[in-house]
Amino acid sequence: MKERIISLDVLRGITIMMMVLVNNPGSWGNIFAPLKHAEWNGCTPTDLVFPFFIFILGAAIPLAIVTKVLNQQTFLKILTRSLRIICLGLFLGFYGKIEIFDLSGYPLLISKLIITGIVGYVLLGNFEQKIKLYLVLTLFFIFMFLAFSGIEAYREVRLPGVLQRIGIVYFFTSLVYLKTEIKGQIITAAVLLFGYWAAMTLIPVPGFGPANLDKGTNLAGWMDNFLLENHLWASSKTWDPEGILSTIPAIANGIIGVLLGQLLNSSLAKNDKVAKMLGAGLVLIILGLIWNQFFPMNKSLWTSSFVLYTAGFATLFLAIFYYVIDIKGYKNWTTPILFWGVNPMIVFFLSGILPRILSSIKVANPTFVSGNLDEIPEQIGLQEYLNKFCIVPYFEDPKVASLLWALLNITFWSLVLWYFYKKKLFFKV
């Protein structure tokens, strides 16, 4: 039985907590700078969250896979888990598009909640391996049929997404770990990063001309639009920040995590592991900064410099937590964070559904005036109401009010996850 590494659970918990924090402001127009993504090139603290999660996913693979043998059973298990993660993400995109006959208002909301419960049970329930596979394949093909069937409601449903990328990265990273040794993993990561850099900077973009890294006219954006037209990020319509080509370098994030996971799992002395992690983290950050001069850090494009830079910081954080928690034994403070670290998928999924539910619950708008030419709606969503009329009036700075809403989300989910933890309810995909 492999020793559980608490520091990795803590880093995962902090990461998913930050993901919920930055994804749920009270107002997207009032956010403190560190809680924003970089407009295009660059890397803010918020931009570290997603690559950290992928790094942690990779680091957990050597710790979770007991026997390093790729047989049919292991392959199907990896495939099933990958598809379950992908389908969780797909459902978040489909949720707002669901139409059932002529239902509207609360009857439609109740129907959506029932469907959400069924999908959640299918994707997070603990069944026999074959049943898991059959269920997730059925659900996946339903999603694909709806998206490409020509049914009006689903003609523009978004198919890429955060969980979709996580599922794809998990699949390929697991196979790389099982089929290669450390040298092969390093070579694979290097090929992915240099290959992506070469593709993005050397290959002309059809319809746009020479290779470029500009928004909407680069090779990754062209490929997204060519292969997934009408099924992309709503804010852009023609490209996606979790698109197809840019998922390739994200696999390198997972492989770097795998390398660190093997280090943690090795027989080296614990202090030596920390020294190696600190050294590796610094080297990765420096390499990322150097590459940034030629291939700028960009989360939406997931550039190779972005991979190295973010993986470097993830490695440093893991080294610090490993030293403090697993070597020095300072663990008492970690319990509230472990609530998050051991149940990441359920909170990510449900925290994506909850705002959609609250926005569907309509309440009277206190600012509505009959006959007003400004077209102020008579009803607004419960989330908007709670934020606008129960929080914002008490703060002079709207950014503080917006942050408080996000922190209330953290508090709410902490209580939910505490309950799951106490009841030993752990939801695994």
ROLO-432424 format. One line per field, with one value per residue (C-alpha): residue number from 1; x, y, z. Coordinates in nm, 4 decimals. Layout:
BEGIN
resi <- c(NUM; ...)
east <- c(X; ...)
north <- c(Y; ...)
up <- c(Z; ...)
END
This chain:
BEGIN
resi <- c(1; 2; 3; 4; 5; 6; 7; 8; 9; 10; 11; 12; 13; 14; 15; 16; 17; 18; 19; 20; 21; 22; 23; 24; 25; 26; 27; 28; 29; 30; 31; 32; 33; 34; 35; 36; 37; 38; 39; 40; 41; 42; 43; 44; 45; 46; 47; 48; 49; 50; 51; 52; 53; 54; 55; 56; 57; 58; 59; 60; 61; 62; 63; 64; 65; 66; 67; 68; 69; 70; 71; 72; 73; 74; 75; 76; 77; 78; 79; 80; 81; 82; 83; 84; 85; 86; 87; 88; 89; 90; 91; 92; 93; 94; 95; 96; 97; 98; 99; 100; 101; 102; 103; 104; 105; 106; 107; 108; 109; 110; 111; 112; 113; 114; 115; 116; 117; 118; 119; 120; 121; 122; 123; 124; 125; 126; 127; 128; 129; 130; 131; 132; 133; 134; 135; 136; 137; 138; 139; 140; 141; 142; 143; 144; 145; 146; 147; 148; 149; 150; 151; 152; 153; 154; 155; 156; 157; 158; 159; 160; 161; 162; 163; 164; 165; 166; 167; 168; 169; 170; 171; 172; 173; 174; 175; 176; 177; 178; 179; 180; 181; 182; 183; 184; 185; 186; 187; 188; 189; 190; 191; 192; 193; 194; 195; 196; 197; 198; 199; 200; 201; 202; 203; 204; 205; 206; 207; 208; 209; 210; 211; 212; 213; 214; 215; 216; 217; 218; 219; 220; 221; 222; 223; 224; 225; 226; 227; 228; 229; 230; 231; 232; 233; 234; 235; 236; 237; 238; 239; 240; 241; 242; 243; 244; 245; 246; 247; 248; 249; 250; 251; 252; 253; 254; 255; 256; 257; 258; 259; 260; 261; 262; 263; 264; 265; 266; 267; 268; 269; 270; 271; 272; 273; 274; 275; 276; 277; 278; 279; 280; 281; 282; 283; 284; 285; 286; 287; 288; 289; 290; 291; 292; 293; 294; 295; 296; 297; 298; 299; 300; 301; 302; 303; 304; 305; 306; 307; 308; 309; 310; 311; 312; 313; 314; 315; 316; 317; 318; 319; 320; 321; 322; 323; 324; 325; 326; 327; 328; 329; 330; 331; 332; 333; 334; 335; 336; 337; 338; 339; 340; 341; 342; 343; 344; 345; 346; 347; 348; 349; 350; 351; 352; 353; 354; 355; 356; 357; 358; 359; 360; 361; 362; 363; 364; 365; 366; 367; 368; 369; 370; 371; 372; 373; 374; 375; 376; 377; 378; 379; 380; 381; 382; 383; 384; 385; 386; 387; 388; 389; 390; 391; 392; 393; 394; 395; 396; 397; 398; 399; 400; 401; 402; 403; 404; 405; 406; 407; 408; 409; 410; 411; 412; 413; 414; 415; 416; 417; 418; 419; 420; 421; 422; 423; 424; 425; 426; 427; 428; 429)
east <- c(0.0000; 0.1538; 0.1835; -0.0665; 0.1069; -0.0984; 0.0826; -0.0495; -0.4066; -0.3528; -0.2184; -0.5143; -0.7540; -0.6096; -0.6159; -0.9803; -1.0707; -0.9025; -1.0808; -1.4187; -1.3109; -1.2088; -1.5024; -1.7707; -1.7315; -2.0358; -1.9792; -1.7465; -1.7036; -1.5671; -1.2726; -0.9396; -0.6485; -0.4882; -0.8229; -0.8386; -0.6874; -0.4309; -0.6043; -0.3872; -0.0120; 0.1117; 0.0413; -0.1524; -0.1993; -0.5384; -0.3714; -0.1783; -0.4917; -0.5812; -0.2234; -0.1705; -0.4697; -0.3327; 0.0107; -0.1445; -0.3488; -0.0251; 0.1595; -0.1163; -0.0928; 0.2224; 0.0812; -0.2549; -0.1473; -0.0198; 0.1240; 0.2888; 0.1468; -0.0731; -0.3178; -0.6754; -0.8224; -0.5979; -0.6603; -1.0383; -1.0198; -0.8209; -1.0554; -1.3620; -1.2271; -1.1247; -1.4681; -1.6437; -1.4444; -1.5085; -1.8816; -1.9051; -1.7625; -1.9867; -2.2962; -2.2017; -2.2201; -2.5437; -2.7236; -2.8268; -2.9393; -3.1783; -3.5281; -3.8103; -4.1210; -4.2735; -4.1692; -4.0470; -3.9942; -3.9957; -4.1234; -3.8220; -3.5872; -3.7156; -3.6721; -3.3156; -3.2412; -3.3728; -3.1550; -2.8565; -2.9119; -2.9267; -2.6141; -2.4276; -2.5210; -2.4128; -2.0777; -1.9928; -2.1705; -1.9685; -2.0563; -1.8754; -1.6101; -1.8021; -2.1193; -1.9231; -1.7836; -2.1180; -2.2940; -2.0334; -2.0100; -2.3874; -2.3874; -2.0959; -2.2669; -2.5902; -2.3985; -2.2311; -2.5604; -2.7324; -2.4448; -2.4247; -2.7847; -2.8960; -3.1421; -3.1714; -3.1299; -2.7874; -2.6481; -2.4142; -2.3489; -1.9857; -1.7902; -1.4409; -1.3980; -1.1879; -1.3045; -1.2871; -0.9217; -0.8523; -1.0053; -0.8031; -0.4800; -0.5431; -0.5927; -0.2737; -0.0597; -0.1557; -0.0609; 0.2721; 0.3463; 0.2583; 0.4468; 0.7658; 1.0325; 1.1550; 1.3791; 1.0953; 0.8600; 1.1041; 1.1500; 0.7734; 0.7141; 0.9939; 0.8580; 0.5103; 0.6376; 0.8812; 0.6379; 0.3625; 0.5997; 0.7052; 0.3457; 0.2269; 0.5199; 0.6069; 0.2897; 0.0903; -0.2703; -0.5249; -0.7260; -0.5084; -0.1563; 0.1737; 0.1952; 0.0998; 0.0022; -0.2749; -0.6239; -0.8498; -0.6067; -0.3538; -0.3307; -0.4948; -0.7927; -0.8252; -0.8261; -1.0906; -1.3166; -1.2503; -1.3256; -1.5761; -1.7561; -2.0514; -1.9425; -1.6875; -1.6537; -1.9509; -1.7355; -1.5343; -1.7448; -1.4391; -1.1812; -1.1711; -0.9286; -0.9589; -0.9392; -0.8003; -0.4435; -0.3716; -0.4589; -0.1424; 0.1040; -0.1271; -0.0379; 0.3198; 0.1929; 0.0559; 0.3802; 0.5863; 0.3477; 0.4068; 0.7830; 0.7360; 0.4967; 0.7616; 1.0129; 0.7746; 0.7211; 1.0913; 1.3122; 1.5147; 1.5386; 1.2601; 1.4968; 1.6649; 1.3257; 1.2608; 1.6003; 1.5364; 1.1878; 1.3150; 1.5895; 1.3528; 1.0975; 1.3523; 1.4919; 1.1429; 1.0567; 1.3824; 1.3342; 0.9776; 1.0951; 1.3614; 1.1171; 0.8698; 1.0937; 1.0270; 0.6965; 0.5072; 0.3242; -0.0413; -0.3031; -0.5557; -0.2938; -0.1322; 0.2093; 0.5156; 0.6664; 0.3398; 0.3696; 0.7229; 0.6579; 0.3382; 0.4791; 0.7796; 0.5627; 0.3508; 0.6699; 0.7898; 0.4575; 0.4537; 0.8099; 0.7202; 0.4035; 0.5844; 0.8529; 0.6093; 0.3419; 0.4989; 0.8443; 0.7933; 0.4482; 0.2586; -0.0771; -0.3416; -0.4085; -0.4679; -0.7992; -1.0350; -0.8346; -0.8435; -1.2231; -1.1603; -0.8612; -1.0312; -1.3528; -1.2406; -1.4638; -1.7952; -1.7374; -1.6140; -1.9197; -2.1785; -2.0236; -2.0708; -2.4350; -2.5369; -2.5039; -2.7142; -2.9824; -2.9825; -3.0074; -3.3115; -3.4996; -3.6742; -3.7694; -3.9243; -3.6811; -3.6983; -3.5884; -3.8647; -4.1011; -4.4018; -4.3747; -4.0082; -3.8498; -3.5117; -3.6616; -3.5618; -3.6813; -3.9675; -3.7908; -3.4253; -3.2360; -3.1948; -2.8139; -2.8238; -3.0788; -2.8787; -2.5587; -2.7059; -2.9447; -2.8085; -2.4336; -2.3395; -2.5282; -2.3113; -1.9766; -1.8354; -1.5995; -1.7927; -1.4823; -1.4960; -1.8626; -1.7823; -1.5040; -1.7350; -1.9799; -1.6953; -1.5866; -1.9432; -1.9295; -1.6110; -1.7792; -2.0883; -1.8923; -1.6602; -1.9638; -2.0935; -1.7534; -1.7110; -2.0372; -1.9180; -1.5853; -1.7491; -1.9834; -1.6900; -1.8590; -1.5851; -1.7003; -1.4602; -1.4881)
north <- c(0.0000; 0.3300; 0.5992; 0.8813; 1.2103; 1.4697; 1.7625; 1.6647; 1.6550; 1.9972; 2.1473; 1.9984; 2.1374; 2.4889; 2.4716; 2.3669; 2.6252; 2.8940; 2.7642; 2.8120; 3.1542; 3.2968; 3.1390; 3.2876; 3.6630; 3.8669; 4.0728; 3.9949; 4.3678; 4.4193; 4.1909; 4.2612; 4.2339; 3.9171; 3.7378; 3.8137; 3.6150; 3.7937; 3.9718; 3.7817; 3.7401; 3.7200; 3.5163; 3.6308; 3.4311; 3.3229; 3.1819; 2.9389; 2.7613; 2.5427; 2.4267; 2.3530; 2.1190; 1.9383; 1.9124; 1.7624; 1.5198; 1.4024; 1.3759; 1.1544; 0.9001; 0.7165; 0.7179; 0.5741; 0.3104; 0.0171; -0.1947; -0.0250; -0.2572; -0.1504; -0.4325; -0.4287; -0.3925; -0.0973; 0.0710; 0.0438; 0.1779; 0.4809; 0.5306; 0.5120; 0.7650; 1.0005; 0.9836; 1.0389; 1.3586; 1.4709; 1.4034; 1.6014; 1.8954; 1.8402; 1.8405; 2.1838; 2.3095; 2.1278; 2.2242; 2.5714; 2.4395; 2.1718; 2.1979; 1.9577; 1.9914; 2.3323; 2.3441; 2.6732; 2.8385; 2.6164; 2.2994; 2.3205; 2.3930; 2.0916; 1.8752; 2.0014; 1.9208; 1.5674; 1.5238; 1.6669; 1.4130; 1.1271; 1.2433; 1.2997; 0.9512; 0.7939; 0.9740; 0.9698; 0.6549; 0.3524; 0.0667; -0.2343; -0.1362; -0.2653; -0.0852; 0.2374; 0.2049; 0.1238; 0.4078; 0.6719; 0.5618; 0.5869; 0.9343; 1.0499; 0.9401; 1.1102; 1.4363; 1.3986; 1.3123; 1.6172; 1.8474; 1.7372; 1.6292; 1.9695; 2.0113; 2.3876; 2.3960; 2.2320; 2.3798; 2.6099; 2.4126; 2.4469; 2.1214; 2.2137; 2.3073; 2.2770; 1.9302; 1.8098; 1.9130; 1.7509; 1.4231; 1.4230; 1.5073; 1.2343; 0.9755; 1.0490; 1.1225; 0.7891; 0.6044; 0.7871; 0.6907; 0.3259; 0.2887; 0.4855; 0.5315; 0.8674; 0.9357; 0.8608; 1.0860; 1.3766; 1.3249; 1.3055; 1.6302; 1.8018; 1.6826; 1.8087; 2.1504; 2.2042; 2.0567; 2.2920; 2.5903; 2.4971; 2.4497; 2.7796; 2.9883; 2.8292; 2.6923; 2.9497; 2.9920; 2.9133; 3.2230; 3.4517; 3.4230; 3.3814; 3.2100; 3.4424; 3.4397; 3.6971; 3.6473; 3.4625; 3.4455; 3.1901; 2.8242; 2.6937; 2.9255; 2.8288; 2.4590; 2.5112; 2.6894; 2.4390; 2.1285; 2.2619; 2.5429; 2.6726; 2.4664; 2.7031; 2.9485; 3.1859; 3.4954; 3.4374; 3.2133; 3.1372; 2.9967; 2.8389; 2.8811; 2.5054; 2.4199; 2.1209; 2.2139; 2.3956; 2.0794; 1.9137; 2.1193; 2.0781; 1.7086; 1.8173; 1.9774; 1.6374; 1.4601; 1.7004; 1.6183; 1.2468; 1.3017; 1.4713; 1.1994; 0.9373; 1.1397; 1.1482; 0.7744; 0.6941; 0.5570; 0.8787; 1.0424; 1.2951; 1.5906; 1.4914; 1.4868; 1.8413; 1.9579; 1.8031; 1.9543; 2.3001; 2.2734; 2.1438; 2.4148; 2.6942; 2.5503; 2.5231; 2.8812; 3.0138; 2.8136; 2.9423; 3.3028; 3.2538; 3.0925; 3.3710; 3.6049; 3.4032; 3.2283; 3.4515; 3.3037; 3.2786; 3.0709; 3.0835; 2.9412; 2.7332; 2.8194; 2.6107; 2.8892; 2.8973; 2.5205; 2.5425; 2.8532; 2.7247; 2.3738; 2.5334; 2.7179; 2.4076; 2.2142; 2.4796; 2.4865; 2.1077; 2.1072; 2.3590; 2.1748; 1.8406; 1.9752; 2.1421; 1.8697; 1.5332; 1.5899; 1.8314; 1.6955; 2.0250; 1.8798; 2.0205; 2.3245; 2.1115; 1.9469; 2.2158; 2.2097; 1.8310; 1.8557; 2.0085; 1.7980; 1.4599; 1.5582; 1.7876; 1.6681; 1.6834; 2.0416; 2.1565; 2.0056; 2.1247; 2.4716; 2.5060; 2.3996; 2.6105; 2.9563; 2.8307; 2.7148; 3.0422; 3.2409; 3.0322; 3.1163; 3.4460; 3.7053; 4.0515; 4.3240; 4.6087; 4.8610; 4.7730; 5.0562; 4.9867; 5.1663; 5.2571; 5.3158; 5.1790; 4.8285; 4.7288; 4.3675; 4.2953; 3.9841; 3.8952; 3.5808; 3.4998; 3.5152; 3.8665; 3.9710; 3.8407; 4.0026; 4.3313; 4.4007; 4.2032; 4.2565; 4.5448; 4.8204; 4.7581; 4.8212; 5.1348; 4.9378; 4.7083; 4.4900; 4.4096; 4.3180; 4.0985; 3.9249; 3.8692; 3.6819; 3.4565; 3.4004; 3.3118; 3.0473; 2.9112; 2.9057; 2.7295; 2.4594; 2.4164; 2.3265; 2.0876; 1.9211; 1.9034; 1.7086; 1.4736; 1.4287; 1.3474; 1.0993; 0.9505; 1.0341; 1.0494; 1.0932; 0.9409; 0.9477)
up <- c(0.0000; -0.1106; 0.1552; 0.0960; 0.0317; 0.2173; 0.0575; -0.2849; -0.1515; 0.0066; -0.3148; -0.5026; -0.2414; -0.2629; -0.6418; -0.6703; -0.4040; -0.6135; -0.9229; -0.7531; -0.6220; -0.9599; -1.1453; -0.9182; -0.8700; -0.7833; -1.0973; -1.3866; -1.4348; -1.0833; -1.0165; -0.8481; -1.0919; -0.9425; -0.9835; -1.3559; -1.6405; -1.8528; -2.1404; -2.3895; -2.3338; -1.9758; -1.6641; -1.3589; -1.0350; -1.1712; -1.4819; -1.2586; -1.1364; -1.4356; -1.5168; -1.1456; -1.1542; -1.4589; -1.2974; -0.9819; -1.1917; -1.3517; -1.0200; -0.8803; -1.1637; -1.0428; -0.6896; -0.7957; -1.0480; -0.8438; -1.1264; -1.4218; -1.6858; -1.9760; -2.0403; -2.1633; -1.8160; -1.7292; -2.0656; -2.0299; -1.6759; -1.7952; -2.0915; -1.8690; -1.6212; -1.9013; -2.0638; -1.7316; -1.6747; -2.0333; -2.0035; -1.6793; -1.8709; -2.1711; -1.9512; -1.8128; -2.1705; -2.2470; -1.9247; -2.0401; -2.3787; -2.2523; -2.3953; -2.3066; -2.5205; -2.4421; -2.0774; -1.9361; -1.5992; -1.2938; -1.4659; -1.6997; -1.4070; -1.2125; -1.5221; -1.5614; -1.1974; -1.2430; -1.5529; -1.3619; -1.0842; -1.3339; -1.5199; -1.1927; -1.0730; -1.4026; -1.4047; -1.0347; -0.9169; -0.8106; -1.0476; -1.1857; -1.4379; -1.7419; -1.6381; -1.5913; -1.9430; -2.1073; -1.9274; -2.0100; -2.3742; -2.4037; -2.2515; -2.4675; -2.7875; -2.6784; -2.6370; -2.9768; -3.1456; -2.9990; -3.0921; -3.4560; -3.5224; -3.6452; -3.3562; -3.3181; -2.9396; -2.9576; -3.2807; -3.0885; -2.7698; -2.6587; -2.6788; -2.5488; -2.1844; -1.8702; -1.7670; -2.1264; -2.1418; -1.8054; -1.9269; -2.2495; -2.0680; -1.8116; -2.0861; -2.2797; -1.9740; -1.8172; -2.1366; -2.1567; -1.7962; -1.8528; -2.1824; -2.1130; -1.8499; -1.7193; -2.0202; -2.2604; -2.0645; -2.0802; -2.4546; -2.5087; -2.3196; -2.5120; -2.8479; -2.7601; -2.6517; -2.9398; -3.1915; -3.0758; -3.0874; -3.4424; -3.5574; -3.4123; -3.5350; -3.8699; -4.0330; -4.2369; -4.1255; -4.4009; -4.4832; -4.2700; -4.4125; -4.2234; -3.8862; -3.6020; -3.2355; -3.2530; -3.1131; -3.3559; -3.6486; -3.5210; -3.6228; -3.3031; -3.3525; -3.7187; -3.6274; -3.3597; -3.6057; -3.8844; -3.6759; -3.4225; -3.6014; -3.3956; -3.0937; -2.9432; -2.6551; -2.6696; -2.6131; -2.9293; -3.1584; -3.3761; -3.1304; -2.7877; -2.4936; -2.4318; -2.8001; -2.9876; -3.0841; -2.7576; -2.5638; -2.6994; -2.4890; -2.1882; -2.1995; -2.1260; -1.8018; -1.7053; -1.7976; -1.5852; -1.3016; -1.3664; -1.3374; -1.0008; -0.8874; -0.9608; -0.7621; -0.4665; -0.5052; -0.5203; -0.2431; -0.2124; 0.1273; 0.1776; 0.2130; -0.1143; -0.2831; -0.1655; -0.2911; -0.6338; -0.6544; -0.5632; -0.8237; -1.0911; -1.0152; -1.0486; -1.3718; -1.5229; -1.4295; -1.5766; -1.8978; -1.9207; -1.8832; -2.1507; -2.3938; -2.3175; -2.5177; -2.8350; -2.7623; -2.5160; -2.2189; -2.3095; -2.1296; -2.4150; -2.6528; -2.3750; -2.5136; -2.4343; -2.2205; -2.0238; -1.9637; -1.8246; -1.6167; -1.4529; -1.4002; -1.2315; -0.9811; -0.9219; -0.8454; -0.6017; -0.4179; -0.3972; -0.2615; 0.0110; 0.1130; 0.1078; 0.3404; 0.5814; 0.5885; 0.5017; 0.6478; 0.9380; 1.0183; 1.0442; 0.9411; 1.1760; 0.9571; 0.6485; 0.7437; 0.6005; 0.2778; 0.2570; 0.2343; -0.1067; -0.2062; -0.1767; -0.3607; -0.6439; -0.9282; -0.7442; -0.6279; -0.9687; -1.1358; -0.8845; -0.8485; -1.2234; -1.2027; -0.8996; -1.0652; -1.3548; -1.1099; -0.9158; -1.2385; -1.3386; -1.0173; -1.0907; -0.8277; -0.8465; -0.9527; -0.6951; -0.9597; -1.2049; -1.2894; -1.5097; -1.8416; -1.7941; -2.1336; -2.0173; -2.0335; -1.6801; -1.6425; -1.4074; -1.2775; -1.2356; -1.1397; -0.7705; -0.7954; -0.9408; -0.6787; -0.3827; -0.5030; -0.6216; -0.3349; -0.0368; -0.0731; -0.3049; -0.1097; 0.1971; 0.0264; -0.1306; -0.3519; -0.5894; -0.6243; -0.2526; -0.2868; -0.5851; -0.3923; -0.0952; -0.3184; -0.4336; -0.0717; 0.0246; -0.2474; -0.0893; 0.2534; 0.1191; -0.0614; 0.2373; 0.4488; 0.1829; 0.1469; 0.5249; 0.5376; 0.2619; 0.4420; 0.7744; 0.6098; 0.4144; 0.0853; -0.1762; -0.5361; -0.7856; -1.1617)
END
